[in-house]
Amino acid sequence: MEWISTPTHGYLRVKRSDMQGFKPSNYSRQNKRFYYLEEDCDAPEYFKHIWGKDWRTKYVSTDVESKYTNEFIDVIASIDQ
């Protein structure tokens, strides 16, 4: 899994083989290899689907340099199951 951040939105990239029966909404995208789960609705629901309703996240603010942004943004640093 990998977070992808664009200037306007974010997506969780998940291999098709790792979906474990999860059916994303129309807000998410897909190609032959990956699903790109929309950050606000499908990504959290996917975590619930694979890890149960009690999954937790830890957030950290970091300076991210990429072709999209070099602004201070919040990113998920780790996921506790």
N, CA, C and O atoms as a GROMACS GRO file, in nm:
protein
  324
    1MET      N    1   0.083  -0.118   0.000
    1MET     CA    2   0.000   0.000   0.000
    1MET      C    3   0.088   0.124   0.000
    1MET      O    4   0.197   0.125   0.056
    2GLU      N    5   0.037   0.226  -0.064
    2GLU     CA    6   0.112   0.350  -0.072
    2GLU      C    7   0.013   0.466  -0.083
    2GLU      O    8  -0.086   0.457  -0.156
    3TRP      N    9   0.040   0.574  -0.010
    3TRP     CA   10  -0.041   0.696  -0.021
    3TRP      C   11   0.011   0.778  -0.137
    3TRP      O   12   0.131   0.796  -0.154
    4ILE      N   13  -0.082   0.828  -0.217
    4ILE     CA   14  -0.047   0.918  -0.326
    4ILE      C   15  -0.119   1.049  -0.300
    4ILE      O   16  -0.241   1.051  -0.281
    5SER      N   17  -0.044   1.157  -0.299
    5SER     CA   18  -0.100   1.288  -0.274
    5SER      C   19  -0.088   1.374  -0.399
    5SER      O   20   0.021   1.384  -0.456
    6THR      N   21  -0.197   1.434  -0.440
    6THR     CA   22  -0.197   1.527  -0.552
    6THR      C   23  -0.225   1.666  -0.497
    6THR      O   24  -0.256   1.678  -0.378
    7PRO      N   25  -0.217   1.769  -0.576
    7PRO     CA   26  -0.246   1.903  -0.524
    7PRO      C   27  -0.387   1.918  -0.468
    7PRO      O   28  -0.411   2.006  -0.385
    8THR      N   29  -0.479   1.835  -0.510
    8THR     CA   30  -0.617   1.851  -0.466
    8THR      C   31  -0.672   1.735  -0.383
    8THR      O   32  -0.775   1.750  -0.318
    9HIS      N   33  -0.606   1.621  -0.386
    9HIS     CA   34  -0.665   1.505  -0.318
    9HIS      C   35  -0.560   1.398  -0.292
    9HIS      O   36  -0.443   1.413  -0.328
   10GLY      N   37  -0.603   1.289  -0.228
   10GLY     CA   38  -0.514   1.179  -0.200
   10GLY      C   39  -0.581   1.045  -0.221
   10GLY      O   40  -0.704   1.034  -0.216
   11TYR      N   41  -0.500   0.944  -0.245
   11TYR     CA   42  -0.550   0.810  -0.270
   11TYR      C   43  -0.456   0.708  -0.205
   11TYR      O   44  -0.336   0.730  -0.192
   12LEU      N   45  -0.514   0.598  -0.164
   12LEU     CA   46  -0.437   0.484  -0.115
   12LEU      C   47  -0.426   0.386  -0.231
   12LEU      O   48  -0.528   0.335  -0.279
   13ARG      N   49  -0.304   0.358  -0.276
   13ARG     CA   50  -0.285   0.263  -0.386
   13ARG      C   51  -0.272   0.123  -0.329
   13ARG      O   52  -0.187   0.097  -0.245
   14VAL      N   53  -0.358   0.033  -0.376
   14VAL     CA   54  -0.363  -0.105  -0.328
   14VAL      C   55  -0.358  -0.198  -0.448
   14VAL      O   56  -0.430  -0.179  -0.546
   15LYS      N   57  -0.273  -0.300  -0.440
   15LYS     CA   58  -0.269  -0.400  -0.547
   15LYS      C   59  -0.405  -0.467  -0.557
   15LYS      O   60  -0.472  -0.490  -0.457
   16ARG      N   61  -0.444  -0.498  -0.678
   16ARG     CA   62  -0.574  -0.565  -0.699
   16ARG      C   63  -0.582  -0.695  -0.619
   16ARG      O   64  -0.688  -0.730  -0.567
   17SER      N   65  -0.469  -0.766  -0.610
   17SER     CA   66  -0.467  -0.893  -0.539
   17SER      C   67  -0.482  -0.877  -0.387
   17SER      O   68  -0.510  -0.974  -0.318
   18ASP      N   69  -0.465  -0.755  -0.335
   18ASP     CA   70  -0.476  -0.730  -0.192
   18ASP      C   71  -0.612  -0.676  -0.149
   18ASP      O   72  -0.631  -0.641  -0.033
   19MET      N   73  -0.707  -0.668  -0.240
   19MET     CA   74  -0.838  -0.609  -0.208
   19MET      C   75  -0.923  -0.697  -0.116
   19MET      O   76  -1.010  -0.645  -0.047
   20GLN      N   77  -0.901  -0.826  -0.115
   20GLN     CA   78  -0.969  -0.920  -0.026
   20GLN      C   79  -1.122  -0.904  -0.029
   20GLN      O   80  -1.188  -0.908   0.075
   21GLY      N   81  -1.175  -0.885  -0.149
   21GLY     CA   82  -1.320  -0.875  -0.163
   21GLY      C   83  -1.378  -0.737  -0.137
   21GLY      O   84  -1.500  -0.721  -0.145
   22PHE      N   85  -1.296  -0.638  -0.107
   22PHE     CA   86  -1.346  -0.503  -0.081
   22PHE      C   87  -1.393  -0.441  -0.212
   22PHE      O   88  -1.324  -0.448  -0.313
   23LYS      N   89  -1.511  -0.380  -0.209
   23LYS     CA   90  -1.569  -0.316  -0.327
   23LYS      C   91  -1.570  -0.165  -0.305
   23LYS      O   92  -1.652  -0.116  -0.227
   24PRO      N   93  -1.483  -0.089  -0.372
   24PRO     CA   94  -1.478   0.055  -0.353
   24PRO      C   95  -1.594   0.128  -0.422
   24PRO      O   96  -1.663   0.072  -0.508
   25SER      N   97  -1.614   0.251  -0.382
   25SER     CA   98  -1.719   0.334  -0.441
   25SER      C   99  -1.672   0.390  -0.575
   25SER      O  100  -1.561   0.363  -0.620
   26ASN      N  101  -1.759   0.468  -0.637
   26ASN     CA  102  -1.725   0.531  -0.765
   26ASN      C  103  -1.625   0.646  -0.748
   26ASN      O  104  -1.577   0.699  -0.849
   27TYR      N  105  -1.593   0.686  -0.626
   27TYR     CA  106  -1.495   0.792  -0.603
   27TYR      C  107  -1.352   0.741  -0.622
   27TYR      O  108  -1.260   0.821  -0.642
   28SER      N  109  -1.332   0.613  -0.617
   28SER     CA  110  -1.200   0.554  -0.634
   28SER      C  111  -1.176   0.522  -0.781
   28SER      O  112  -1.269   0.521  -0.862
   29ARG      N  113  -1.051   0.497  -0.814
   29ARG     CA  114  -1.012   0.466  -0.952
   29ARG      C  115  -0.940   0.331  -0.954
   29ARG      O  116  -0.903   0.277  -0.850
   30GLN      N  117  -0.921   0.278  -1.074
   30GLN     CA  118  -0.850   0.152  -1.088
   30GLN      C  119  -0.784   0.143  -1.225
   30GLN      O  120  -0.823   0.212  -1.319
   31ASN      N  121  -0.683   0.057  -1.232
   31ASN     CA  122  -0.624   0.020  -1.360
   31ASN      C  123  -0.599  -0.131  -1.356
   31ASN      O  124  -0.654  -0.199  -1.269
   32LYS      N  125  -0.520  -0.184  -1.445
   32LYS     CA  126  -0.501  -0.329  -1.450
   32LYS      C  127  -0.431  -0.385  -1.328
   32LYS      O  128  -0.451  -0.502  -1.295
   33ARG      N  129  -0.347  -0.304  -1.258
   33ARG     CA  130  -0.269  -0.355  -1.145
   33ARG      C  131  -0.315  -0.307  -1.009
   33ARG      O  132  -0.297  -0.377  -0.910
   34PHE      N  133  -0.374  -0.187  -1.003
   34PHE     CA  134  -0.402  -0.125  -0.874
   34PHE      C  135  -0.542  -0.065  -0.865
   34PHE      O  136  -0.604  -0.030  -0.965
   35TYR      N  137  -0.588  -0.054  -0.742
   35TYR     CA  138  -0.700   0.032  -0.708
   35TYR      C  139  -0.641   0.155  -0.640
   35TYR      O  140  -0.544   0.144  -0.566
   36TYR      N  141  -0.700   0.270  -0.665
   36TYR     CA  142  -0.662   0.395  -0.601
   36TYR      C  143  -0.781   0.437  -0.518
   36TYR      O  144  -0.876   0.497  -0.568
   37LEU      N  145  -0.776   0.404  -0.389
   37LEU     CA  146  -0.889   0.425  -0.300
   37LEU      C  147  -0.893   0.568  -0.250
   37LEU      O  148  -0.796   0.618  -0.193
   38GLU      N  149  -1.005   0.633  -0.270
   38GLU     CA  150  -1.024   0.772  -0.229
   38GLU      C  151  -1.000   0.786  -0.080
   38GLU      O  152  -1.050   0.705  -0.001
   39GLU      N  153  -0.924   0.888  -0.040
   39GLU     CA  154  -0.875   0.900   0.097
   39GLU      C  155  -0.982   0.922   0.202
   39GLU      O  156  -0.964   0.881   0.317
   40ASP      N  157  -1.092   0.986   0.168
   40ASP     CA  158  -1.192   1.022   0.268
   40ASP      C  159  -1.297   0.915   0.295
   40ASP      O  160  -1.348   0.904   0.406
   41CYS      N  161  -1.330   0.837   0.194
   41CYS     CA  162  -1.435   0.736   0.217
   41CYS      C  163  -1.386   0.592   0.198
   41CYS      O  164  -1.408   0.509   0.285
   42ASP      N  165  -1.321   0.562   0.088
   42ASP     CA  166  -1.286   0.422   0.060
   42ASP      C  167  -1.163   0.373   0.136
   42ASP      O  168  -1.161   0.258   0.180
   43ALA      N  169  -1.060   0.456   0.153
   43ALA     CA  170  -0.939   0.410   0.223
   43ALA      C  171  -0.971   0.369   0.368
   43ALA      O  172  -0.930   0.260   0.408
   44PRO      N  173  -1.042   0.451   0.447
   44PRO     CA  174  -1.075   0.406   0.584
   44PRO      C  175  -1.163   0.281   0.586
   44PRO      O  176  -1.146   0.194   0.672
   45GLU      N  177  -1.256   0.271   0.493
   45GLU     CA  178  -1.342   0.153   0.487
   45GLU      C  179  -1.262   0.029   0.449
   45GLU      O  180  -1.291  -0.081   0.497
   46TYR      N  181  -1.162   0.045   0.364
   46TYR     CA  182  -1.075  -0.067   0.327
   46TYR      C  183  -0.999  -0.116   0.450
   46TYR      O  184  -0.989  -0.237   0.472
   47PHE      N  185  -0.946  -0.024   0.531
   47PHE     CA  186  -0.876  -0.064   0.654
   47PHE      C  187  -0.968  -0.140   0.748
   47PHE      O  188  -0.928  -0.239   0.807
   48LYS      N  189  -1.090  -0.094   0.762
   48LYS     CA  190  -1.188  -0.166   0.846
   48LYS      C  191  -1.212  -0.306   0.790
   48LYS      O  192  -1.222  -0.403   0.864
   49HIS      N  193  -1.221  -0.314   0.658
   49HIS     CA  194  -1.246  -0.442   0.592
   49HIS      C  195  -1.134  -0.543   0.618
   49HIS      O  196  -1.161  -0.659   0.647
   50ILE      N  197  -1.009  -0.498   0.609
   50ILE     CA  198  -0.899  -0.594   0.624
   50ILE      C  199  -0.851  -0.612   0.768
   50ILE      O  200  -0.798  -0.718   0.802
   51TRP      N  201  -0.869  -0.509   0.854
   51TRP     CA  202  -0.817  -0.519   0.991
   51TRP      C  203  -0.924  -0.514   1.100
   51TRP      O  204  -0.892  -0.522   1.218
   52GLY      N  205  -1.050  -0.501   1.061
   52GLY     CA  206  -1.156  -0.496   1.161
   52GLY      C  207  -1.188  -0.354   1.203
   52GLY      O  208  -1.117  -0.259   1.169
   53LYS      N  209  -1.295  -0.340   1.277
   53LYS     CA  210  -1.347  -0.208   1.311
   53LYS      C  211  -1.259  -0.130   1.408
   53LYS      O  212  -1.277  -0.010   1.423
   54ASP      N  213  -1.166  -0.195   1.475
   54ASP     CA  214  -1.085  -0.129   1.578
   54ASP      C  215  -0.947  -0.087   1.530
   54ASP      O  216  -0.859  -0.064   1.612
   55TRP      N  217  -0.924  -0.076   1.399
   55TRP     CA  218  -0.793  -0.034   1.351
   55TRP      C  219  -0.766   0.110   1.394
   55TRP      O  220  -0.857   0.190   1.413
   56ARG      N  221  -0.638   0.141   1.411
   56ARG     CA  222  -0.595   0.273   1.457
   56ARG      C  223  -0.484   0.327   1.366
   56ARG      O  224  -0.411   0.251   1.303
   57THR      N  225  -0.473   0.457   1.360
   57THR     CA  226  -0.366   0.520   1.284
   57THR      C  227  -0.286   0.613   1.374
   57THR      O  228  -0.335   0.662   1.475
   58LYS      N  229  -0.162   0.635   1.334
   58LYS     CA  230  -0.078   0.737   1.395
   58LYS      C  231  -0.043   0.835   1.283
   58LYS      O  232   0.002   0.794   1.176
   59TYR      N  233  -0.063   0.962   1.307
   59TYR     CA  234  -0.034   1.063   1.207
   59TYR      C  235   0.089   1.142   1.245
   59TYR      O  236   0.119   1.161   1.363
   60VAL      N  237   0.159   1.188   1.146
   60VAL     CA  238   0.275   1.273   1.170
   60VAL      C  239   0.276   1.380   1.061
   60VAL      O  240   0.245   1.353   0.945
   61SER      N  241   0.313   1.501   1.098
   61SER     CA  242   0.330   1.606   0.999
   61SER      C  243   0.472   1.604   0.951
   61SER      O  244   0.565   1.589   1.030
   62THR      N  245   0.490   1.618   0.823
   62THR     CA  246   0.625   1.612   0.768
   62THR      C  247   0.634   1.699   0.644
   62THR      O  248   0.534   1.725   0.577
   63ASP      N  249   0.752   1.743   0.615
   63ASP     CA  250   0.776   1.820   0.494
   63ASP      C  251   0.799   1.720   0.382
   63ASP      O  252   0.896   1.644   0.384
   64VAL      N  253   0.711   1.720   0.284
   64VAL     CA  254   0.716   1.622   0.176
   64VAL      C  255   0.763   1.690   0.048
   64VAL      O  256   0.707   1.791   0.006
   65GLU      N  257   0.865   1.634  -0.012
   65GLU     CA  258   0.912   1.686  -0.140
   65GLU      C  259   0.874   1.586  -0.248
   65GLU      O  260   0.913   1.469  -0.243
   66SER      N  261   0.799   1.633  -0.344
   66SER     CA  262   0.762   1.548  -0.456
   66SER      C  263   0.735   1.637  -0.576
   66SER      O  264   0.745   1.760  -0.566
   67LYS      N  265   0.701   1.577  -0.685
   67LYS     CA  266   0.669   1.658  -0.803
   67LYS      C  267   0.535   1.730  -0.786
   67LYS      O  268   0.503   1.820  -0.862
   68TYR      N  269   0.456   1.688  -0.684
   68TYR     CA  270   0.326   1.748  -0.662
   68TYR      C  271   0.328   1.863  -0.563
   68TYR      O  272   0.260   1.964  -0.583
   69THR      N  273   0.406   1.850  -0.455
   69THR     CA  274   0.401   1.950  -0.351
   69THR      C  275   0.529   1.948  -0.268
   69THR      O  276   0.597   1.846  -0.260
   70ASN      N  277   0.561   2.060  -0.209
   70ASN     CA  278   0.668   2.063  -0.110
   70ASN      C  279   0.617   2.132   0.016
   70ASN      O  280   0.695   2.186   0.094
   71GLU      N  281   0.485   2.131   0.034
   71GLU     CA  282   0.421   2.193   0.148
   71GLU      C  283   0.418   2.099   0.267
   71GLU      O  284   0.440   1.979   0.253
   72PHE      N  285   0.392   2.155   0.383
   72PHE     CA  286   0.376   2.077   0.505
   72PHE      C  287   0.240   2.008   0.500
   72PHE      O  288   0.138   2.076   0.495
   73ILE      N  289   0.238   1.876   0.503
   73ILE     CA  290   0.110   1.805   0.496
   73ILE      C  291   0.108   1.695   0.602
   73ILE      O  292   0.212   1.658   0.656
   74ASP      N  293  -0.010   1.645   0.631
   74ASP     CA  294  -0.025   1.532   0.722
   74ASP      C  295  -0.025   1.404   0.641
   74ASP      O  296  -0.095   1.392   0.540
   75VAL      N  297   0.056   1.308   0.685
   75VAL     CA  298   0.061   1.178   0.619
   75VAL      C  299   0.052   1.069   0.724
   75VAL      O  300   0.089   1.091   0.840
   76ILE      N  301   0.002   0.955   0.686
   76ILE     CA  302  -0.001   0.843   0.780
   76ILE      C  303   0.139   0.786   0.793
   76ILE      O  304   0.202   0.748   0.693
   77ALA      N  305   0.189   0.781   0.915
   77ALA     CA  306   0.324   0.731   0.939
   77ALA      C  307   0.324   0.582   0.966
   77ALA      O  308   0.414   0.511   0.922
   78SER      N  309   0.224   0.535   1.037
   78SER     CA  310   0.217   0.392   1.063
   78SER      C  311   0.074   0.355   1.096
   78SER      O  312  -0.009   0.440   1.128
   79ILE      N  313   0.046   0.229   1.087
   79ILE     CA  314  -0.088   0.179   1.114
   79ILE      C  315  -0.078   0.072   1.218
   79ILE      O  316  -0.006  -0.027   1.200
   80ASP      N  317  -0.149   0.088   1.329
   80ASP     CA  318  -0.153  -0.013   1.434
   80ASP      C  319  -0.276  -0.101   1.412
   80ASP      O  320  -0.386  -0.051   1.390
   81GLN      N  321  -0.256  -0.230   1.417
   81GLN     CA  322  -0.369  -0.322   1.402
   81GLN      C  323  -0.425  -0.358   1.536
   81GLN      O  324  -0.522  -0.435   1.544
   0.00000   0.00000   0.00000
